[in-house]
Amino acid sequence: MVTLIGGLAVGGIIDAFEDVLGSVLALAIFIPLVMDMGGNVGTQSTTIFARRLALGHINLTRFRGHLLREVSVGLTMAAVIGVVGGVIAFLWQGAPNDVPELGIAVGVALAFSVTFATFLGFALPFLLIKLGLDDAPGADPFITTIKDFTGLAVYFLMAAWLLGISL
């Protein structure tokens, strides 16, 4: 149910940015990329949390250090993925369609989505445990929903700003 509601909310984001999407149709090509990269990273981060917790490698009283370590790995991945994705978007759709800013929008959105998904993938299971809930089944639907919503919002806001499209 969380994922269903989240999917509808993400549809609302796309609807809210219909004018931006209509102005640069090539933006649609990269929507799955922005959503999927963050989703994969968030799921991996949640799996790493669950495995480390099960093996006793995470001390919940010193969680902040574990979180910072995971987010620093996420930032490294985000930088690489953002640059590679941005360059590909620029070469594939940006430059040929005379919208070089597309590469920047894709790169920034990917970097944000990957970093935020890493944070969510580690922080949400911890929060669920603190609330007395099972972290295993509960985290992923929330991670997917929050990450998709924010990732697409950043993507469309960045594209609108770089392309000078008023909202």
Phi and psi in radians as a Rosetta constraint file:
Dihedral C 1 N 2 CA 2 C 2 CIRCULARHARMONIC -1.080 0.35
Dihedral N 2 CA 2 C 2 N 3 CIRCULARHARMONIC -0.778 0.35
Dihedral C 2 N 3 CA 3 C 3 CIRCULARHARMONIC -1.170 0.35
Dihedral N 3 CA 3 C 3 N 4 CIRCULARHARMONIC -0.659 0.35
Dihedral C 3 N 4 CA 4 C 4 CIRCULARHARMONIC -1.089 0.35
Dihedral N 4 CA 4 C 4 N 5 CIRCULARHARMONIC -0.850 0.35
Dihedral C 4 N 5 CA 5 C 5 CIRCULARHARMONIC -1.116 0.35
Dihedral N 5 CA 5 C 5 N 6 CIRCULARHARMONIC -0.716 0.35
Dihedral C 5 N 6 CA 6 C 6 CIRCULARHARMONIC -1.095 0.35
Dihedral N 6 CA 6 C 6 N 7 CIRCULARHARMONIC -0.713 0.35
Dihedral C 6 N 7 CA 7 C 7 CIRCULARHARMONIC -1.071 0.35
Dihedral N 7 CA 7 C 7 N 8 CIRCULARHARMONIC -0.680 0.35
Dihedral C 7 N 8 CA 8 C 8 CIRCULARHARMONIC -1.175 0.35
Dihedral N 8 CA 8 C 8 N 9 CIRCULARHARMONIC -0.673 0.35
Dihedral C 8 N 9 CA 9 C 9 CIRCULARHARMONIC -1.132 0.35
Dihedral N 9 CA 9 C 9 N 10 CIRCULARHARMONIC -0.690 0.35
Dihedral C 9 N 10 CA 10 C 10 CIRCULARHARMONIC -1.145 0.35
Dihedral N 10 CA 10 C 10 N 11 CIRCULARHARMONIC -0.677 0.35
Dihedral C 10 N 11 CA 11 C 11 CIRCULARHARMONIC -1.028 0.35
Dihedral N 11 CA 11 C 11 N 12 CIRCULARHARMONIC -0.641 0.35
Dihedral C 11 N 12 CA 12 C 12 CIRCULARHARMONIC -1.111 0.35
Dihedral N 12 CA 12 C 12 N 13 CIRCULARHARMONIC -0.637 0.35
Dihedral C 12 N 13 CA 13 C 13 CIRCULARHARMONIC -1.122 0.35
Dihedral N 13 CA 13 C 13 N 14 CIRCULARHARMONIC -0.801 0.35
Dihedral C 13 N 14 CA 14 C 14 CIRCULARHARMONIC -1.072 0.35
Dihedral N 14 CA 14 C 14 N 15 CIRCULARHARMONIC -0.736 0.35
Dihedral C 14 N 15 CA 15 C 15 CIRCULARHARMONIC -1.102 0.35
Dihedral N 15 CA 15 C 15 N 16 CIRCULARHARMONIC -0.720 0.35
Dihedral C 15 N 16 CA 16 C 16 CIRCULARHARMONIC -1.125 0.35
Dihedral N 16 CA 16 C 16 N 17 CIRCULARHARMONIC -0.488 0.35
Dihedral C 16 N 17 CA 17 C 17 CIRCULARHARMONIC -1.844 0.35
Dihedral N 17 CA 17 C 17 N 18 CIRCULARHARMONIC 0.469 0.35
Dihedral C 17 N 18 CA 18 C 18 CIRCULARHARMONIC -1.001 0.35
Dihedral N 18 CA 18 C 18 N 19 CIRCULARHARMONIC -0.691 0.35
Dihedral C 18 N 19 CA 19 C 19 CIRCULARHARMONIC -1.148 0.35
Dihedral N 19 CA 19 C 19 N 20 CIRCULARHARMONIC -0.695 0.35
Dihedral C 19 N 20 CA 20 C 20 CIRCULARHARMONIC -1.126 0.35
Dihedral N 20 CA 20 C 20 N 21 CIRCULARHARMONIC -0.818 0.35
Dihedral C 20 N 21 CA 21 C 21 CIRCULARHARMONIC -1.099 0.35
Dihedral N 21 CA 21 C 21 N 22 CIRCULARHARMONIC -0.684 0.35
Dihedral C 21 N 22 CA 22 C 22 CIRCULARHARMONIC -1.177 0.35
Dihedral N 22 CA 22 C 22 N 23 CIRCULARHARMONIC -0.535 0.35
Dihedral C 22 N 23 CA 23 C 23 CIRCULARHARMONIC -1.269 0.35
Dihedral N 23 CA 23 C 23 N 24 CIRCULARHARMONIC -0.633 0.35
Dihedral C 23 N 24 CA 24 C 24 CIRCULARHARMONIC -2.336 0.35
Dihedral N 24 CA 24 C 24 N 25 CIRCULARHARMONIC 1.550 0.35
Dihedral C 24 N 25 CA 25 C 25 CIRCULARHARMONIC -1.068 0.35
Dihedral N 25 CA 25 C 25 N 26 CIRCULARHARMONIC -0.445 0.35
Dihedral C 25 N 26 CA 26 C 26 CIRCULARHARMONIC -1.088 0.35
Dihedral N 26 CA 26 C 26 N 27 CIRCULARHARMONIC -0.330 0.35
Dihedral C 26 N 27 CA 27 C 27 CIRCULARHARMONIC -1.018 0.35
Dihedral N 27 CA 27 C 27 N 28 CIRCULARHARMONIC -0.599 0.35
Dihedral C 27 N 28 CA 28 C 28 CIRCULARHARMONIC -1.089 0.35
Dihedral N 28 CA 28 C 28 N 29 CIRCULARHARMONIC -0.534 0.35
Dihedral C 28 N 29 CA 29 C 29 CIRCULARHARMONIC -1.059 0.35
Dihedral N 29 CA 29 C 29 N 30 CIRCULARHARMONIC -0.566 0.35
Dihedral C 29 N 30 CA 30 C 30 CIRCULARHARMONIC -1.737 0.35
Dihedral N 30 CA 30 C 30 N 31 CIRCULARHARMONIC 0.010 0.35
Dihedral C 30 N 31 CA 31 C 31 CIRCULARHARMONIC -1.023 0.35
Dihedral N 31 CA 31 C 31 N 32 CIRCULARHARMONIC -0.858 0.35
Dihedral C 31 N 32 CA 32 C 32 CIRCULARHARMONIC -1.072 0.35
Dihedral N 32 CA 32 C 32 N 33 CIRCULARHARMONIC -0.628 0.35
Dihedral C 32 N 33 CA 33 C 33 CIRCULARHARMONIC -1.100 0.35
Dihedral N 33 CA 33 C 33 N 34 CIRCULARHARMONIC -0.844 0.35
Dihedral C 33 N 34 CA 34 C 34 CIRCULARHARMONIC -1.074 0.35
Dihedral N 34 CA 34 C 34 N 35 CIRCULARHARMONIC -0.749 0.35
Dihedral C 34 N 35 CA 35 C 35 CIRCULARHARMONIC -1.244 0.35
Dihedral N 35 CA 35 C 35 N 36 CIRCULARHARMONIC -0.781 0.35
Dihedral C 35 N 36 CA 36 C 36 CIRCULARHARMONIC -1.252 0.35
Dihedral N 36 CA 36 C 36 N 37 CIRCULARHARMONIC -0.690 0.35
Dihedral C 36 N 37 CA 37 C 37 CIRCULARHARMONIC -1.078 0.35
Dihedral N 37 CA 37 C 37 N 38 CIRCULARHARMONIC -0.805 0.35
Dihedral C 37 N 38 CA 38 C 38 CIRCULARHARMONIC -1.122 0.35
Dihedral N 38 CA 38 C 38 N 39 CIRCULARHARMONIC -0.695 0.35
Dihedral C 38 N 39 CA 39 C 39 CIRCULARHARMONIC -1.086 0.35
Dihedral N 39 CA 39 C 39 N 40 CIRCULARHARMONIC -0.782 0.35
Dihedral C 39 N 40 CA 40 C 40 CIRCULARHARMONIC -1.111 0.35
Dihedral N 40 CA 40 C 40 N 41 CIRCULARHARMONIC -0.773 0.35
Dihedral C 40 N 41 CA 41 C 41 CIRCULARHARMONIC -1.153 0.35
Dihedral N 41 CA 41 C 41 N 42 CIRCULARHARMONIC -0.728 0.35
Dihedral C 41 N 42 CA 42 C 42 CIRCULARHARMONIC -1.082 0.35
Dihedral N 42 CA 42 C 42 N 43 CIRCULARHARMONIC -0.727 0.35
Dihedral C 42 N 43 CA 43 C 43 CIRCULARHARMONIC -1.140 0.35
Dihedral N 43 CA 43 C 43 N 44 CIRCULARHARMONIC -0.732 0.35
Dihedral C 43 N 44 CA 44 C 44 CIRCULARHARMONIC -1.113 0.35
Dihedral N 44 CA 44 C 44 N 45 CIRCULARHARMONIC -0.718 0.35
Dihedral C 44 N 45 CA 45 C 45 CIRCULARHARMONIC -1.122 0.35
Dihedral N 45 CA 45 C 45 N 46 CIRCULARHARMONIC -0.713 0.35
Dihedral C 45 N 46 CA 46 C 46 CIRCULARHARMONIC -1.104 0.35
Dihedral N 46 CA 46 C 46 N 47 CIRCULARHARMONIC -0.720 0.35
Dihedral C 46 N 47 CA 47 C 47 CIRCULARHARMONIC -1.108 0.35
Dihedral N 47 CA 47 C 47 N 48 CIRCULARHARMONIC -0.735 0.35
Dihedral C 47 N 48 CA 48 C 48 CIRCULARHARMONIC -1.087 0.35
Dihedral N 48 CA 48 C 48 N 49 CIRCULARHARMONIC -0.757 0.35
Dihedral C 48 N 49 CA 49 C 49 CIRCULARHARMONIC -1.026 0.35
Dihedral N 49 CA 49 C 49 N 50 CIRCULARHARMONIC -0.887 0.35
Dihedral C 49 N 50 CA 50 C 50 CIRCULARHARMONIC -1.077 0.35
Dihedral N 50 CA 50 C 50 N 51 CIRCULARHARMONIC -0.730 0.35
Dihedral C 50 N 51 CA 51 C 51 CIRCULARHARMONIC -1.160 0.35
Dihedral N 51 CA 51 C 51 N 52 CIRCULARHARMONIC -0.829 0.35
Dihedral C 51 N 52 CA 52 C 52 CIRCULARHARMONIC -1.095 0.35
Dihedral N 52 CA 52 C 52 N 53 CIRCULARHARMONIC -0.673 0.35
Dihedral C 52 N 53 CA 53 C 53 CIRCULARHARMONIC -1.129 0.35
Dihedral N 53 CA 53 C 53 N 54 CIRCULARHARMONIC -0.797 0.35
Dihedral C 53 N 54 CA 54 C 54 CIRCULARHARMONIC -1.104 0.35
Dihedral N 54 CA 54 C 54 N 55 CIRCULARHARMONIC -0.607 0.35
Dihedral C 54 N 55 CA 55 C 55 CIRCULARHARMONIC -1.486 0.35
Dihedral N 55 CA 55 C 55 N 56 CIRCULARHARMONIC -0.035 0.35
Dihedral C 55 N 56 CA 56 C 56 CIRCULARHARMONIC 1.380 0.35
Dihedral N 56 CA 56 C 56 N 57 CIRCULARHARMONIC 0.331 0.35
Dihedral C 56 N 57 CA 57 C 57 CIRCULARHARMONIC -1.537 0.35
Dihedral N 57 CA 57 C 57 N 58 CIRCULARHARMONIC -0.111 0.35
Dihedral C 57 N 58 CA 58 C 58 CIRCULARHARMONIC -2.016 0.35
Dihedral N 58 CA 58 C 58 N 59 CIRCULARHARMONIC 2.154 0.35
Dihedral C 58 N 59 CA 59 C 59 CIRCULARHARMONIC -1.710 0.35
Dihedral N 59 CA 59 C 59 N 60 CIRCULARHARMONIC 1.955 0.35
Dihedral C 59 N 60 CA 60 C 60 CIRCULARHARMONIC -1.112 0.35
Dihedral N 60 CA 60 C 60 N 61 CIRCULARHARMONIC -0.375 0.35
Dihedral C 60 N 61 CA 61 C 61 CIRCULARHARMONIC -1.344 0.35
Dihedral N 61 CA 61 C 61 N 62 CIRCULARHARMONIC -0.320 0.35
Dihedral C 61 N 62 CA 62 C 62 CIRCULARHARMONIC -2.040 0.35
Dihedral N 62 CA 62 C 62 N 63 CIRCULARHARMONIC 0.722 0.35
Dihedral C 62 N 63 CA 63 C 63 CIRCULARHARMONIC -1.113 0.35
Dihedral N 63 CA 63 C 63 N 64 CIRCULARHARMONIC -0.631 0.35
Dihedral C 63 N 64 CA 64 C 64 CIRCULARHARMONIC -0.958 0.35
Dihedral N 64 CA 64 C 64 N 65 CIRCULARHARMONIC -0.737 0.35
Dihedral C 64 N 65 CA 65 C 65 CIRCULARHARMONIC -1.113 0.35
Dihedral N 65 CA 65 C 65 N 66 CIRCULARHARMONIC -0.722 0.35
Dihedral C 65 N 66 CA 66 C 66 CIRCULARHARMONIC -1.116 0.35
Dihedral N 66 CA 66 C 66 N 67 CIRCULARHARMONIC -0.736 0.35
Dihedral C 66 N 67 CA 67 C 67 CIRCULARHARMONIC -1.120 0.35
Dihedral N 67 CA 67 C 67 N 68 CIRCULARHARMONIC -0.799 0.35
Dihedral C 67 N 68 CA 68 C 68 CIRCULARHARMONIC -1.067 0.35
Dihedral N 68 CA 68 C 68 N 69 CIRCULARHARMONIC -0.675 0.35
Dihedral C 68 N 69 CA 69 C 69 CIRCULARHARMONIC -1.108 0.35
Dihedral N 69 CA 69 C 69 N 70 CIRCULARHARMONIC -0.802 0.35
Dihedral C 69 N 70 CA 70 C 70 CIRCULARHARMONIC -1.124 0.35
Dihedral N 70 CA 70 C 70 N 71 CIRCULARHARMONIC -0.739 0.35
Dihedral C 70 N 71 CA 71 C 71 CIRCULARHARMONIC -1.170 0.35
Dihedral N 71 CA 71 C 71 N 72 CIRCULARHARMONIC -0.599 0.35
Dihedral C 71 N 72 CA 72 C 72 CIRCULARHARMONIC -1.153 0.35
Dihedral N 72 CA 72 C 72 N 73 CIRCULARHARMONIC -0.643 0.35
Dihedral C 72 N 73 CA 73 C 73 CIRCULARHARMONIC -1.126 0.35
Dihedral N 73 CA 73 C 73 N 74 CIRCULARHARMONIC -0.739 0.35
Dihedral C 73 N 74 CA 74 C 74 CIRCULARHARMONIC -1.069 0.35
Dihedral N 74 CA 74 C 74 N 75 CIRCULARHARMONIC -0.712 0.35
Dihedral C 74 N 75 CA 75 C 75 CIRCULARHARMONIC -1.099 0.35
Dihedral N 75 CA 75 C 75 N 76 CIRCULARHARMONIC -0.683 0.35
Dihedral C 75 N 76 CA 76 C 76 CIRCULARHARMONIC -1.115 0.35
Dihedral N 76 CA 76 C 76 N 77 CIRCULARHARMONIC -0.834 0.35
Dihedral C 76 N 77 CA 77 C 77 CIRCULARHARMONIC -1.079 0.35
Dihedral N 77 CA 77 C 77 N 78 CIRCULARHARMONIC -0.717 0.35
Dihedral C 77 N 78 CA 78 C 78 CIRCULARHARMONIC -1.085 0.35
Dihedral N 78 CA 78 C 78 N 79 CIRCULARHARMONIC -0.707 0.35
Dihedral C 78 N 79 CA 79 C 79 CIRCULARHARMONIC -1.091 0.35
Dihedral N 79 CA 79 C 79 N 80 CIRCULARHARMONIC -0.811 0.35
Dihedral C 79 N 80 CA 80 C 80 CIRCULARHARMONIC -1.151 0.35
Dihedral N 80 CA 80 C 80 N 81 CIRCULARHARMONIC -0.868 0.35
Dihedral C 80 N 81 CA 81 C 81 CIRCULARHARMONIC -1.106 0.35
Dihedral N 81 CA 81 C 81 N 82 CIRCULARHARMONIC -0.721 0.35
Dihedral C 81 N 82 CA 82 C 82 CIRCULARHARMONIC -1.088 0.35
Dihedral N 82 CA 82 C 82 N 83 CIRCULARHARMONIC -0.774 0.35
Dihedral C 82 N 83 CA 83 C 83 CIRCULARHARMONIC -1.179 0.35
Dihedral N 83 CA 83 C 83 N 84 CIRCULARHARMONIC -0.851 0.35
Dihedral C 83 N 84 CA 84 C 84 CIRCULARHARMONIC -1.098 0.35
Dihedral N 84 CA 84 C 84 N 85 CIRCULARHARMONIC -0.843 0.35
Dihedral C 84 N 85 CA 85 C 85 CIRCULARHARMONIC -1.087 0.35
Dihedral N 85 CA 85 C 85 N 86 CIRCULARHARMONIC -0.711 0.35
Dihedral C 85 N 86 CA 86 C 86 CIRCULARHARMONIC -1.130 0.35
Dihedral N 86 CA 86 C 86 N 87 CIRCULARHARMONIC -0.731 0.35
Dihedral C 86 N 87 CA 87 C 87 CIRCULARHARMONIC -1.143 0.35
Dihedral N 87 CA 87 C 87 N 88 CIRCULARHARMONIC -0.767 0.35
Dihedral C 87 N 88 CA 88 C 88 CIRCULARHARMONIC -1.092 0.35
Dihedral N 88 CA 88 C 88 N 89 CIRCULARHARMONIC -0.769 0.35
Dihedral C 88 N 89 CA 89 C 89 CIRCULARHARMONIC -1.077 0.35
Dihedral N 89 CA 89 C 89 N 90 CIRCULARHARMONIC -0.726 0.35
Dihedral C 89 N 90 CA 90 C 90 CIRCULARHARMONIC -1.084 0.35
Dihedral N 90 CA 90 C 90 N 91 CIRCULARHARMONIC -0.848 0.35
Dihedral C 90 N 91 CA 91 C 91 CIRCULARHARMONIC -1.241 0.35
Dihedral N 91 CA 91 C 91 N 92 CIRCULARHARMONIC -0.665 0.35
Dihedral C 91 N 92 CA 92 C 92 CIRCULARHARMONIC -1.388 0.35
Dihedral N 92 CA 92 C 92 N 93 CIRCULARHARMONIC -0.810 0.35
Dihedral C 92 N 93 CA 93 C 93 CIRCULARHARMONIC -2.147 0.35
Dihedral N 93 CA 93 C 93 N 94 CIRCULARHARMONIC -0.526 0.35
Dihedral C 93 N 94 CA 94 C 94 CIRCULARHARMONIC -1.186 0.35
Dihedral N 94 CA 94 C 94 N 95 CIRCULARHARMONIC -1.098 0.35
Dihedral C 94 N 95 CA 95 C 95 CIRCULARHARMONIC -1.119 0.35
Dihedral N 95 CA 95 C 95 N 96 CIRCULARHARMONIC -0.811 0.35
Dihedral C 95 N 96 CA 96 C 96 CIRCULARHARMONIC -1.075 0.35
Dihedral N 96 CA 96 C 96 N 97 CIRCULARHARMONIC -0.495 0.35
Dihedral C 96 N 97 CA 97 C 97 CIRCULARHARMONIC -1.756 0.35
Dihedral N 97 CA 97 C 97 N 98 CIRCULARHARMONIC 0.200 0.35
Dihedral C 97 N 98 CA 98 C 98 CIRCULARHARMONIC 1.039 0.35
Dihedral N 98 CA 98 C 98 N 99 CIRCULARHARMONIC 0.656 0.35
Dihedral C 98 N 99 CA 99 C 99 CIRCULARHARMONIC -2.324 0.35
Dihedral N 99 CA 99 C 99 N 100 CIRCULARHARMONIC 1.221 0.35
Dihedral C 99 N 100 CA 100 C 100 CIRCULARHARMONIC -1.059 0.35
Dihedral N 100 CA 100 C 100 N 101 CIRCULARHARMONIC -0.396 0.35
Dihedral C 100 N 101 CA 101 C 101 CIRCULARHARMONIC -1.126 0.35
Dihedral N 101 CA 101 C 101 N 102 CIRCULARHARMONIC -0.318 0.35
Dihedral C 101 N 102 CA 102 C 102 CIRCULARHARMONIC -1.017 0.35
Dihedral N 102 CA 102 C 102 N 103 CIRCULARHARMONIC -0.690 0.35
Dihedral C 102 N 103 CA 103 C 103 CIRCULARHARMONIC -1.071 0.35
Dihedral N 103 CA 103 C 103 N 104 CIRCULARHARMONIC -0.697 0.35
Dihedral C 103 N 104 CA 104 C 104 CIRCULARHARMONIC -1.176 0.35
Dihedral N 104 CA 104 C 104 N 105 CIRCULARHARMONIC -0.790 0.35
Dihedral C 104 N 105 CA 105 C 105 CIRCULARHARMONIC -1.054 0.35
Dihedral N 105 CA 105 C 105 N 106 CIRCULARHARMONIC -0.778 0.35
Dihedral C 105 N 106 CA 106 C 106 CIRCULARHARMONIC -1.141 0.35
Dihedral N 106 CA 106 C 106 N 107 CIRCULARHARMONIC -0.804 0.35
Dihedral C 106 N 107 CA 107 C 107 CIRCULARHARMONIC -1.073 0.35
Dihedral N 107 CA 107 C 107 N 108 CIRCULARHARMONIC -0.802 0.35
Dihedral C 107 N 108 CA 108 C 108 CIRCULARHARMONIC -1.147 0.35
Dihedral N 108 CA 108 C 108 N 109 CIRCULARHARMONIC -0.759 0.35
Dihedral C 108 N 109 CA 109 C 109 CIRCULARHARMONIC -1.108 0.35
Dihedral N 109 CA 109 C 109 N 110 CIRCULARHARMONIC -0.714 0.35
Dihedral C 109 N 110 CA 110 C 110 CIRCULARHARMONIC -1.122 0.35
Dihedral N 110 CA 110 C 110 N 111 CIRCULARHARMONIC -0.801 0.35
Dihedral C 110 N 111 CA 111 C 111 CIRCULARHARMONIC -1.069 0.35
Dihedral N 111 CA 111 C 111 N 112 CIRCULARHARMONIC -0.774 0.35
Dihedral C 111 N 112 CA 112 C 112 CIRCULARHARMONIC -1.095 0.35
Dihedral N 112 CA 112 C 112 N 113 CIRCULARHARMONIC -0.846 0.35
Dihedral C 112 N 113 CA 113 C 113 CIRCULARHARMONIC -1.069 0.35
Dihedral N 113 CA 113 C 113 N 114 CIRCULARHARMONIC -0.757 0.35
Dihedral C 113 N 114 CA 114 C 114 CIRCULARHARMONIC -1.172 0.35
Dihedral N 114 CA 114 C 114 N 115 CIRCULARHARMONIC -0.780 0.35
Dihedral C 114 N 115 CA 115 C 115 CIRCULARHARMONIC -1.117 0.35
Dihedral N 115 CA 115 C 115 N 116 CIRCULARHARMONIC -0.828 0.35
Dihedral C 115 N 116 CA 116 C 116 CIRCULARHARMONIC -1.141 0.35
Dihedral N 116 CA 116 C 116 N 117 CIRCULARHARMONIC -0.671 0.35
Dihedral C 116 N 117 CA 117 C 117 CIRCULARHARMONIC -1.140 0.35
Dihedral N 117 CA 117 C 117 N 118 CIRCULARHARMONIC -0.646 0.35
Dihedral C 117 N 118 CA 118 C 118 CIRCULARHARMONIC -1.094 0.35
Dihedral N 118 CA 118 C 118 N 119 CIRCULARHARMONIC -0.788 0.35
Dihedral C 118 N 119 CA 119 C 119 CIRCULARHARMONIC -1.064 0.35
Dihedral N 119 CA 119 C 119 N 120 CIRCULARHARMONIC -0.877 0.35
Dihedral C 119 N 120 CA 120 C 120 CIRCULARHARMONIC -1.084 0.35
Dihedral N 120 CA 120 C 120 N 121 CIRCULARHARMONIC -0.707 0.35
Dihedral C 120 N 121 CA 121 C 121 CIRCULARHARMONIC -1.094 0.35
Dihedral N 121 CA 121 C 121 N 122 CIRCULARHARMONIC -0.445 0.35
Dihedral C 121 N 122 CA 122 C 122 CIRCULARHARMONIC -1.717 0.35
Dihedral N 122 CA 122 C 122 N 123 CIRCULARHARMONIC -0.662 0.35
Dihedral C 122 N 123 CA 123 C 123 CIRCULARHARMONIC -1.359 0.35
Dihedral N 123 CA 123 C 123 N 124 CIRCULARHARMONIC -0.702 0.35
Dihedral C 123 N 124 CA 124 C 124 CIRCULARHARMONIC -1.116 0.35
Dihedral N 124 CA 124 C 124 N 125 CIRCULARHARMONIC -0.761 0.35
Dihedral C 124 N 125 CA 125 C 125 CIRCULARHARMONIC -1.058 0.35
Dihedral N 125 CA 125 C 125 N 126 CIRCULARHARMONIC -0.676 0.35
Dihedral C 125 N 126 CA 126 C 126 CIRCULARHARMONIC -1.067 0.35
Dihedral N 126 CA 126 C 126 N 127 CIRCULARHARMONIC -0.789 0.35
Dihedral C 126 N 127 CA 127 C 127 CIRCULARHARMONIC -1.075 0.35
Dihedral N 127 CA 127 C 127 N 128 CIRCULARHARMONIC -0.736 0.35
Dihedral C 127 N 128 CA 128 C 128 CIRCULARHARMONIC -1.092 0.35
Dihedral N 128 CA 128 C 128 N 129 CIRCULARHARMONIC -0.698 0.35
Dihedral C 128 N 129 CA 129 C 129 CIRCULARHARMONIC -1.101 0.35
Dihedral N 129 CA 129 C 129 N 130 CIRCULARHARMONIC -0.772 0.35
Dihedral C 129 N 130 CA 130 C 130 CIRCULARHARMONIC -1.085 0.35
Dihedral N 130 CA 130 C 130 N 131 CIRCULARHARMONIC -0.518 0.35
Dihedral C 130 N 131 CA 131 C 131 CIRCULARHARMONIC -1.479 0.35
Dihedral N 131 CA 131 C 131 N 132 CIRCULARHARMONIC -0.019 0.35
Dihedral C 131 N 132 CA 132 C 132 CIRCULARHARMONIC 1.432 0.35
Dihedral N 132 CA 132 C 132 N 133 CIRCULARHARMONIC 0.326 0.35
Dihedral C 132 N 133 CA 133 C 133 CIRCULARHARMONIC -1.852 0.35
Dihedral N 133 CA 133 C 133 N 134 CIRCULARHARMONIC 2.839 0.35
Dihedral C 133 N 134 CA 134 C 134 CIRCULARHARMONIC -1.324 0.35
Dihedral N 134 CA 134 C 134 N 135 CIRCULARHARMONIC 2.133 0.35
Dihedral C 134 N 135 CA 135 C 135 CIRCULARHARMONIC -1.344 0.35
Dihedral N 135 CA 135 C 135 N 136 CIRCULARHARMONIC -0.453 0.35
Dihedral C 135 N 136 CA 136 C 136 CIRCULARHARMONIC -1.086 0.35
Dihedral N 136 CA 136 C 136 N 137 CIRCULARHARMONIC -1.010 0.35
Dihedral C 136 N 137 CA 137 C 137 CIRCULARHARMONIC -1.469 0.35
Dihedral N 137 CA 137 C 137 N 138 CIRCULARHARMONIC -0.306 0.35
Dihedral C 137 N 138 CA 138 C 138 CIRCULARHARMONIC -1.463 0.35
Dihedral N 138 CA 138 C 138 N 139 CIRCULARHARMONIC -0.481 0.35
Dihedral C 138 N 139 CA 139 C 139 CIRCULARHARMONIC -1.318 0.35
Dihedral N 139 CA 139 C 139 N 140 CIRCULARHARMONIC -0.794 0.35
Dihedral C 139 N 140 CA 140 C 140 CIRCULARHARMONIC -1.007 0.35
Dihedral N 140 CA 140 C 140 N 141 CIRCULARHARMONIC -0.778 0.35
Dihedral C 140 N 141 CA 141 C 141 CIRCULARHARMONIC -1.075 0.35
Dihedral N 141 CA 141 C 141 N 142 CIRCULARHARMONIC -0.651 0.35
Dihedral C 141 N 142 CA 142 C 142 CIRCULARHARMONIC -1.225 0.35
Dihedral N 142 CA 142 C 142 N 143 CIRCULARHARMONIC -0.724 0.35
Dihedral C 142 N 143 CA 143 C 143 CIRCULARHARMONIC -1.055 0.35
Dihedral N 143 CA 143 C 143 N 144 CIRCULARHARMONIC -0.852 0.35
Dihedral C 143 N 144 CA 144 C 144 CIRCULARHARMONIC -1.011 0.35
Dihedral N 144 CA 144 C 144 N 145 CIRCULARHARMONIC -0.841 0.35
Dihedral C 144 N 145 CA 145 C 145 CIRCULARHARMONIC -1.128 0.35
Dihedral N 145 CA 145 C 145 N 146 CIRCULARHARMONIC -0.890 0.35
Dihedral C 145 N 146 CA 146 C 146 CIRCULARHARMONIC -1.126 0.35
Dihedral N 146 CA 146 C 146 N 147 CIRCULARHARMONIC -0.780 0.35
Dihedral C 146 N 147 CA 147 C 147 CIRCULARHARMONIC -1.169 0.35
Dihedral N 147 CA 147 C 147 N 148 CIRCULARHARMONIC -0.750 0.35
Dihedral C 147 N 148 CA 148 C 148 CIRCULARHARMONIC -1.100 0.35
Dihedral N 148 CA 148 C 148 N 149 CIRCULARHARMONIC -0.799 0.35
Dihedral C 148 N 149 CA 149 C 149 CIRCULARHARMONIC -1.068 0.35
Dihedral N 149 CA 149 C 149 N 150 CIRCULARHARMONIC -0.900 0.35
Dihedral C 149 N 150 CA 150 C 150 CIRCULARHARMONIC -1.244 0.35
Dihedral N 150 CA 150 C 150 N 151 CIRCULARHARMONIC -0.674 0.35
Dihedral C 150 N 151 CA 151 C 151 CIRCULARHARMONIC -1.069 0.35
Dihedral N 151 CA 151 C 151 N 152 CIRCULARHARMONIC -0.791 0.35
Dihedral C 151 N 152 CA 152 C 152 CIRCULARHARMONIC -1.218 0.35
Dihedral N 152 CA 152 C 152 N 153 CIRCULARHARMONIC -0.629 0.35
Dihedral C 152 N 153 CA 153 C 153 CIRCULARHARMONIC -1.082 0.35
Dihedral N 153 CA 153 C 153 N 154 CIRCULARHARMONIC -0.791 0.35
Dihedral C 153 N 154 CA 154 C 154 CIRCULARHARMONIC -1.081 0.35
Dihedral N 154 CA 154 C 154 N 155 CIRCULARHARMONIC -0.763 0.35
Dihedral C 154 N 155 CA 155 C 155 CIRCULARHARMONIC -1.020 0.35
Dihedral N 155 CA 155 C 155 N 156 CIRCULARHARMONIC -0.912 0.35
Dihedral C 155 N 156 CA 156 C 156 CIRCULARHARMONIC -1.233 0.35
Dihedral N 156 CA 156 C 156 N 157 CIRCULARHARMONIC -0.667 0.35
Dihedral C 156 N 157 CA 157 C 157 CIRCULARHARMONIC -1.108 0.35
Dihedral N 157 CA 157 C 157 N 158 CIRCULARHARMONIC -0.748 0.35
Dihedral C 157 N 158 CA 158 C 158 CIRCULARHARMONIC -1.117 0.35
Dihedral N 158 CA 158 C 158 N 159 CIRCULARHARMONIC -0.765 0.35
Dihedral C 158 N 159 CA 159 C 159 CIRCULARHARMONIC -1.103 0.35
Dihedral N 159 CA 159 C 159 N 160 CIRCULARHARMONIC -0.794 0.35
Dihedral C 159 N 160 CA 160 C 160 CIRCULARHARMONIC -1.062 0.35
Dihedral N 160 CA 160 C 160 N 161 CIRCULARHARMONIC -0.768 0.35
Dihedral C 160 N 161 CA 161 C 161 CIRCULARHARMONIC -1.143 0.35
Dihedral N 161 CA 161 C 161 N 162 CIRCULARHARMONIC -0.838 0.35
Dihedral C 161 N 162 CA 162 C 162 CIRCULARHARMONIC -1.167 0.35
Dihedral N 162 CA 162 C 162 N 163 CIRCULARHARMONIC -0.583 0.35
Dihedral C 162 N 163 CA 163 C 163 CIRCULARHARMONIC -1.609 0.35
Dihedral N 163 CA 163 C 163 N 164 CIRCULARHARMONIC -0.051 0.35
Dihedral C 163 N 164 CA 164 C 164 CIRCULARHARMONIC 1.222 0.35
Dihedral N 164 CA 164 C 164 N 165 CIRCULARHARMONIC 0.569 0.35
Dihedral C 164 N 165 CA 165 C 165 CIRCULARHARMONIC -1.657 0.35
Dihedral N 165 CA 165 C 165 N 166 CIRCULARHARMONIC 2.151 0.35
Dihedral C 165 N 166 CA 166 C 166 CIRCULARHARMONIC -1.353 0.35
Dihedral N 166 CA 166 C 166 N 167 CIRCULARHARMONIC 2.533 0.35
